[in-house]
Amino acid sequence: MTVKPAKLLLVEDDANDEFLTCRVLRNEAGLKEIAVVRDGAEALDYLFARGEYAHRDIEDLPTVVLLDLNLPRLGGLDVLKTIRSEPRTQLLPVVIMTSSREDRDIRHGYELGANGYVVKPICMEEFSEKVKQLGLFWLLTNEPAAQSDDT
């Protein structure tokens, strides 16, 4: 079995959070491949190789998805629900990374199948450290489920 290089799909509409997340993941976790989409509909197009991403290999899934909740066009929880409803993506690791500390958002995220829920710190140093730890765990330490041959 060939080990594929780690790659991340970042679903984030805030340009500052996008910049900092990508910088930390590249510099601290050594991640080379980061795809960035800025709304929920674009995230689903990317994952299911539709629209602007129709040229993508539909079998080439990211190692993990970092998903914001408050997104234009289609919210993060709706994106998560769709990911979990499709056999090809139902085991794809999805970590919600958002500013919401609301108990209902946290509970709903886990009920829909999130693998983790991280509240974005306001302090840049704390934000960087959390992103670094996320990257090290989900991209280097975690052992993802293998894709099934019958999907």
C-alpha positions as CSV (number, residue, x, y, z in Angstrom):
1,M,0.0,0.0,0.0
2,T,1.3,3.4,-1.0
3,V,1.0,6.2,1.6
4,K,-0.5,9.3,0.0
5,P,0.9,12.6,1.1
6,A,-1.3,14.4,3.6
7,K,-3.6,17.1,2.3
8,L,-6.2,19.3,3.9
9,L,-9.4,21.0,2.8
10,L,-9.9,24.3,4.6
11,V,-13.4,25.6,4.5
12,E,-13.0,29.2,5.7
13,D,-14.5,32.5,4.6
14,D,-12.3,34.8,6.8
15,A,-9.2,35.8,5.0
16,N,-7.2,36.4,8.1
17,D,-8.0,33.0,9.6
18,E,-7.3,31.4,6.3
19,F,-3.9,33.1,6.0
20,L,-2.9,32.2,9.6
21,T,-4.1,28.6,9.4
22,C,-2.3,27.9,6.1
23,R,0.9,29.6,7.4
24,V,0.9,27.5,10.6
25,L,0.1,24.2,8.8
26,R,2.8,24.7,6.2
27,N,5.5,26.0,8.6
28,E,4.8,24.0,11.8
29,A,3.2,20.8,10.6
30,G,5.0,20.6,7.3
31,L,1.8,20.3,5.2
32,K,2.5,20.9,1.5
33,E,-1.0,20.6,0.1
34,I,-3.9,22.8,1.3
35,A,-7.0,23.4,-0.7
36,V,-9.0,26.4,0.4
37,V,-12.7,27.0,-0.3
38,R,-14.6,30.0,1.0
39,D,-18.2,28.8,1.3
40,G,-20.2,25.6,2.0
41,A,-21.4,25.1,-1.6
42,E,-17.9,25.4,-2.9
43,A,-16.7,22.8,-0.3
44,L,-19.2,20.3,-1.6
45,D,-18.3,21.0,-5.2
46,Y,-14.7,20.4,-4.3
47,L,-15.4,17.1,-2.4
48,F,-17.8,15.8,-5.1
49,A,-15.9,17.1,-8.1
50,R,-18.7,19.3,-9.4
51,G,-18.9,22.7,-11.0
52,E,-15.5,24.5,-10.9
53,Y,-13.9,21.3,-9.6
54,A,-15.4,18.9,-12.1
55,H,-11.8,18.2,-13.4
56,R,-10.7,16.9,-9.9
57,D,-10.3,13.1,-9.4
58,I,-13.4,12.4,-7.2
59,E,-11.5,9.6,-5.4
60,D,-8.7,12.0,-4.3
61,L,-10.1,13.0,-0.9
62,P,-8.3,15.2,1.6
63,T,-6.8,13.7,4.7
64,V,-9.0,15.9,6.8
65,V,-11.5,18.8,6.4
66,L,-11.3,21.9,8.7
67,L,-14.8,23.3,8.6
68,D,-16.0,26.7,9.7
69,L,-19.7,26.8,10.7
70,N,-20.6,30.4,9.7
71,L,-20.2,30.3,5.9
72,P,-21.9,32.0,3.0
73,R,-24.4,30.2,0.8
74,L,-24.4,26.9,2.8
75,G,-23.6,26.7,6.5
76,G,-21.0,24.3,7.9
77,L,-23.5,22.0,9.6
78,D,-25.3,21.5,6.3
79,V,-22.0,20.7,4.7
80,L,-21.2,18.2,7.4
81,K,-24.6,16.6,7.1
82,T,-24.1,16.1,3.3
83,I,-20.6,14.7,3.8
84,R,-21.9,12.1,6.3
85,S,-24.8,11.2,4.0
86,E,-22.6,10.1,1.1
87,P,-20.9,6.7,1.4
88,R,-17.8,7.9,-0.3
89,T,-17.2,10.7,2.3
90,Q,-19.0,9.4,5.4
91,L,-15.7,8.4,7.1
92,L,-13.7,11.4,6.0
93,P,-12.4,13.2,9.1
94,V,-14.1,16.5,9.6
95,V,-13.0,18.9,12.4
96,I,-15.2,21.9,13.0
97,M,-13.1,25.0,13.6
98,T,-15.2,28.0,14.4
99,S,-15.7,31.0,16.7
100,S,-18.9,29.6,18.2
101,R,-18.9,28.3,21.8
102,E,-22.6,27.7,21.8
103,D,-23.5,24.4,23.4
104,R,-26.2,23.8,20.7
105,D,-23.6,24.2,17.9
106,I,-21.1,21.9,19.6
107,R,-23.8,19.3,20.3
108,H,-25.3,19.5,16.8
109,G,-21.8,19.2,15.2
110,Y,-21.1,16.0,17.1
111,E,-24.6,14.6,16.4
112,L,-24.0,15.1,12.7
113,G,-20.7,13.3,12.9
114,A,-17.9,15.8,13.5
115,N,-14.7,14.2,14.5
116,G,-13.7,17.2,16.6
117,Y,-14.8,20.7,17.5
118,V,-12.3,23.5,18.1
119,V,-13.2,27.0,19.1
120,K,-10.9,29.6,17.4
121,P,-9.0,31.6,20.0
122,I,-8.9,35.4,19.5
123,C,-5.3,35.6,20.5
124,M,-3.0,35.0,17.5
125,E,-0.5,32.9,19.5
126,E,-3.2,30.7,20.9
127,F,-4.8,30.4,17.5
128,S,-1.5,29.3,16.0
129,E,-0.8,26.8,18.7
130,K,-4.3,25.2,18.3
131,V,-3.9,25.0,14.5
132,K,-0.4,23.5,14.9
133,Q,-1.7,20.8,17.3
134,L,-4.7,20.0,15.0
135,G,-2.3,19.6,12.0
136,L,0.1,17.4,13.9
137,F,-2.6,15.1,15.1
138,W,-4.9,14.9,12.1
139,L,-2.3,14.9,9.4
140,L,0.6,13.0,11.0
141,T,-0.6,11.0,14.0
142,N,-4.2,9.9,13.2
143,E,-4.7,6.7,11.2
144,P,-7.6,7.3,8.8
145,A,-10.0,4.7,7.8
146,A,-9.2,3.1,4.4
147,Q,-11.6,3.7,1.6
148,S,-13.9,0.7,1.0
149,D,-13.7,-1.1,-2.3
150,D,-17.5,-1.2,-2.6
151,T,-18.2,2.6,-2.5
